[in-house]
Amino acid sequence: GIVAPKGSPALRKSSTSTNLDSYPISGWLALCLSESGCWGDCRAVTTHRSNAKKLTEYLPEDLRIADVNTSVVRELRRTLEKDAGYAPASVHKLLTALSAACRYAVKRGHLKAMPDFEMPSYDNSRERVLTLDEQDALIECLTERQQQEPLRAWWHMQKLIELAIETGCRKSELLLAGPSWVKRKRWLDPM
């Protein structure tokens, strides 16, 4: 039968043809959206749709999945960085989505070899320390919320935020912390 995700046009004209190599890249990306084996469930569906839309916009319209190679990937990266002005992290995200679609095409036998993906490097780390005024305002806000909603766990949230401020831990680190993370020292009083 004709293969097409719900609400999308048919990806091939003949219902008897099984040659998926003739898929245009936009059709292959649409197929990836409809099958969980390609991009998986690691991101929201809307993120996958957005990635597929942007890739379709910047890849050549007549490109077929079987024709994706390293030079196509390099040209896409150059286009995204230079012409479209995407930040390195955004370019990395889009190339990762295309890489997953290509890996899926190789797995299903529709692409002969996996192209080389030279990913841009980037550093998204930020150092941000709350000022004392910001800390006080945050604790005050939590205290007010605790008074407004006494049945909710605002007291626990306040303690968790105070711990984050004092230790500099991320939320994920605090939530995964266990007894093995605590080092106990016995201090000797010199007196």
N, C-alpha and C positions, 0 to 999 in steps of 0.2 A: 504494500500500500504506500501511499504518499506519506512522507515523514515531515511533520511540522509541529512545533509547539503550539499550544492553544493560543489562538488569536494572531498567529503568524502565517505568512504565505507559505505555500508548499515549497520544499527545498529542491525538489526535482520534478520534472514534467512528466516523466513516464512512471506509471505505477509498477511496471515490470522491471525497470532498471534497478540494479543493486550497486552500481558503480558510484560510491560516495566520493571518490576522488574528484568528481566533477563539481562538487559543492563549491560555491563561492565562499570566501572566508566568512562573510556575513551569515551565510546559512550554517556553516560549521559552528560559529559562535552561538547561534540560536539553538542549535542542537545541544551544545554544551549546557545552555541554560535549562533545557528540559530534562537532562539526564544528571542524576546525582553523582555518577561515577567520574565526572570531569572535574568540576570545581569543588565538589563535596559540600559539606554543611559548615565549613569553617567561617563563612561570612554570611551576612544577610543577603537574601535574594536581590534586594534592590541594589546592593553593591555590585553583584555579578552583572545585573542588567546595565548599570552605569558603565562598568568596565567594558562590556561587550559593545555598547553604543559608542564609546570613545574610540575603541580599537577599530570598529567599522568605519568611523569617520576619518581616521588617519591612515588606514591601510588602503592600497589601491583598490578601486571598485571591482576590477576584473580579476583580482587575485583569487586563486583557488587554494584550498588547504594543501593540496599535493605540491604546490609550488612555493610554499613557505620554506625559506632557507636562511642561512646566516646573513646574507647580504640584505634580505628583506627586513630582518630583525634590526640590523645596524641602521638601515635607512629610517625605519620607524623610530628608533631611539633618537636619531639626529633630528627628525621632524618634530618629535615631542619636545625635545630640549630647545632647539633653536627656533623653529618656526612657530610652534604653539606656546612656547614659554613655560612649559610645565616645570615644577620644582623636581629635584632629583628623587624625592620620596614618591611623588606621583608617577614619575616615569618608571620607577622600580615596581610600583603596584601594578601598572598596566602591563609591563613586560612579564611580570609574574603570572598574570592572568593569561596572557598569550602563551607563555611557556606551558602552563597547565593544559590549555587547549591543544597544543602541539603534542604534548606527552600522551594525551588521550587519543589523538589521531594516530600516533605511532603504535600505541597499544592495540588499537582496533584495526591496524594495518592500512590506514589511509594516508599515511605519511611515511616515506621510506626511512628517513633519518632525522633525528632530533637536531634542530639548528642550535648553534652556539648562542647563548644569551649572555652578553656582557652587561651585567647590571651596574648601574651607577652607584657609587658609594655616597652615603650621606650620614650625617650625624644630627639626629633630632633631639639630642639630650639638652635639657635646660636646667640651669641652676636657678632656683627661685626659692628664696627664704622669706617667710612671712615676717613682717615687721611686728614689733610688740603691740602696736595699735591694732593691726590686723588680727593678731592672735586674740587680743582682748575682745574685739568686735565679734569674732567667730564664737568664742566661748559665751559671750553675752547672748548672742542669737540662739545658741543651743539651750541656754538656761531659760530664755523666754519660751522657746518651743516646748520645753519640758513642763513649764507651768501651764501653757495652753492645752497641751495634750498629755496629761499625766499617765494615761494608760499605754502610751507608746514608749519604746525603749530609747528615749533621748538621753537618759543618764548613761547608758552603755555607749551610745554614739559619742557623747562628750568625752568619755574616758578613752575611747579608741582614737579620737582626734588628738587628744592631749598626748597620747603615746606616740602617735605619728609625728607630731611637732617635736617632741623631745628626742626621738630616735632618728628621725629622717627616713623612716621606712615607708615604702609604698604601701598602698592599700592591699595589694595582692600578697605582699610579704607579711603584713600584719595578720591577714586572714589565714595564712598557711603556717604561721608560727606555732610551735609546739614547745613542750618542756625541754627538748634537746637544744633549743635556741638560747636558753637562759644559762648563763655561767654564774655559778655561785662562788663568791669569794668570802673568806672570813678575814675580817680586818682586825688586826691586833691593836688594841689601844696601848700606845707607848707609855701611858702613865702607870 
